[in-house]
Amino acid sequence: MTYKEFLELLEELQLDLDSASEALDLEISDIEAWEEEEEIPKSAEKWVRKEKVESATLNNTNEDNDFENEEEDLDDDDDDDLDLDTEIDEEEK
């Protein structure tokens, strides 16, 4: 993986060099020095790919798939069973 590809992946993951330097326990200047190399260190490549997989896993939940169906299930007609005035009157007695 080249330095440019590394930066593109960071951007895609909405991470910056500060995040990478913390995670890899390196100075930002050390990471920037990779620009002169043909490839980044394998440990950095492994880390950024792991972050990409974790990000994809977090963003790939099925929580909202049935959102439209849930809205359809919410009918105002169900409120007919509730008689709030009667409940308030009973509490006052």
The 8 nearest C-alpha neighbors of each residue, nearest first, counted from 0:
[[1, 38, 39, 4, 44, 2, 5, 3],
 [0, 2, 38, 4, 3, 39, 37, 5],
 [1, 3, 5, 34, 4, 39, 33, 6],
 [2, 4, 6, 5, 1, 7, 34, 0],
 [5, 3, 7, 1, 6, 2, 0, 8],
 [4, 6, 2, 8, 3, 7, 1, 9],
 [5, 7, 9, 3, 8, 4, 10, 2],
 [8, 6, 4, 10, 9, 5, 11, 3],
 [7, 9, 11, 5, 10, 6, 12, 4],
 [10, 8, 14, 6, 12, 7, 11, 13],
 [9, 11, 13, 7, 12, 8, 14, 6],
 [10, 12, 8, 13, 9, 7, 14, 51],
 [11, 13, 9, 10, 14, 8, 51, 54],
 [14, 12, 10, 11, 9, 15, 8, 7],
 [15, 13, 9, 12, 10, 18, 16, 19],
 [14, 16, 17, 18, 9, 19, 13, 10],
 [15, 17, 19, 18, 20, 27, 14, 30],
 [16, 18, 20, 15, 19, 21, 27, 14],
 [19, 17, 21, 15, 16, 20, 14, 22],
 [18, 20, 16, 22, 21, 17, 23, 15],
 [19, 21, 25, 17, 23, 18, 24, 22],
 [22, 20, 24, 18, 19, 23, 17, 25],
 [21, 23, 19, 20, 24, 18, 25, 46],
 [22, 24, 20, 25, 21, 19, 43, 46],
 [25, 23, 21, 20, 22, 26, 19, 27],
 [26, 24, 20, 23, 27, 29, 21, 30],
 [25, 27, 29, 28, 20, 30, 24, 21],
 [26, 28, 30, 29, 20, 31, 16, 25],
 [29, 27, 31, 26, 30, 32, 25, 33],
 [30, 28, 32, 26, 27, 31, 25, 33],
 [29, 31, 27, 32, 28, 33, 26, 25],
 [30, 32, 28, 33, 29, 34, 27, 2],
 [31, 33, 29, 34, 30, 35, 28, 36],
 [34, 32, 36, 35, 31, 30, 39, 2],
 [33, 35, 32, 2, 36, 31, 3, 37],
 [34, 36, 33, 32, 37, 31, 2, 38],
 [37, 35, 33, 38, 34, 39, 32, 2],
 [36, 38, 1, 35, 39, 34, 33, 2],
 [39, 37, 1, 0, 36, 40, 2, 33],
 [38, 40, 33, 1, 2, 0, 41, 43],
 [41, 39, 42, 43, 44, 38, 33, 0],
 [40, 42, 44, 43, 45, 39, 38, 0],
 [41, 43, 45, 40, 44, 46, 23, 39],
 [44, 42, 46, 45, 41, 40, 47, 39],
 [43, 45, 41, 47, 46, 42, 48, 40],
 [44, 46, 42, 48, 43, 47, 41, 49],
 [47, 45, 43, 49, 44, 48, 42, 50],
 [48, 46, 50, 44, 49, 45, 43, 51],
 [47, 49, 51, 45, 50, 46, 44, 52],
 [50, 48, 46, 52, 51, 47, 45, 53],
 [51, 49, 47, 53, 48, 52, 54, 46],
 [50, 52, 48, 54, 49, 53, 55, 47],
 [53, 51, 55, 49, 54, 50, 56, 48],
 [54, 52, 56, 50, 55, 51, 49, 57],
 [53, 55, 51, 57, 56, 52, 50, 58],
 [54, 56, 52, 58, 53, 57, 59, 51],
 [57, 55, 53, 59, 54, 58, 52, 60],
 [58, 56, 54, 55, 59, 53, 60, 52],
 [57, 59, 55, 56, 60, 54, 53, 61],
 [58, 60, 56, 57, 55, 61, 54, 62],
 [61, 59, 62, 58, 57, 56, 63, 64],
 [60, 62, 64, 63, 59, 65, 58, 66],
 [61, 63, 60, 64, 65, 66, 59, 58],
 [64, 62, 66, 65, 61, 60, 67, 69],
 [63, 65, 61, 66, 62, 67, 60, 68],
 [66, 64, 68, 63, 67, 69, 62, 61],
 [65, 67, 63, 69, 68, 64, 70, 62],
 [68, 66, 70, 69, 65, 71, 64, 63],
 [69, 67, 71, 65, 70, 66, 72, 64],
 [68, 70, 72, 66, 67, 71, 65, 73],
 [71, 69, 67, 73, 72, 68, 66, 74],
 [70, 72, 68, 69, 73, 67, 74, 66],
 [73, 71, 69, 70, 74, 68, 67, 75],
 [74, 72, 70, 71, 69, 75, 77, 76],
 [75, 73, 76, 77, 72, 71, 78, 70],
 [74, 76, 77, 78, 73, 79, 72, 71],
 [77, 75, 74, 78, 79, 80, 73, 81],
 [76, 78, 75, 79, 74, 80, 81, 73],
 [77, 79, 76, 80, 81, 75, 74, 82],
 [80, 78, 81, 77, 76, 82, 75, 83],
 [79, 81, 78, 77, 82, 76, 83, 75],
 [82, 80, 78, 79, 83, 77, 86, 84],
 [81, 83, 84, 85, 80, 86, 79, 78],
 [82, 84, 86, 85, 81, 87, 88, 80],
 [85, 83, 87, 86, 82, 88, 89, 81],
 [84, 86, 88, 83, 87, 82, 89, 90],
 [85, 87, 83, 89, 84, 88, 90, 82],
 [86, 88, 90, 84, 85, 89, 83, 91],
 [89, 87, 85, 91, 90, 86, 84, 92],
 [90, 88, 86, 92, 91, 87, 85, 84],
 [91, 89, 87, 88, 92, 86, 85, 84],
 [90, 92, 88, 89, 87, 86, 85, 84],
 [91, 89, 90, 88, 87, 86, 85, 84]]
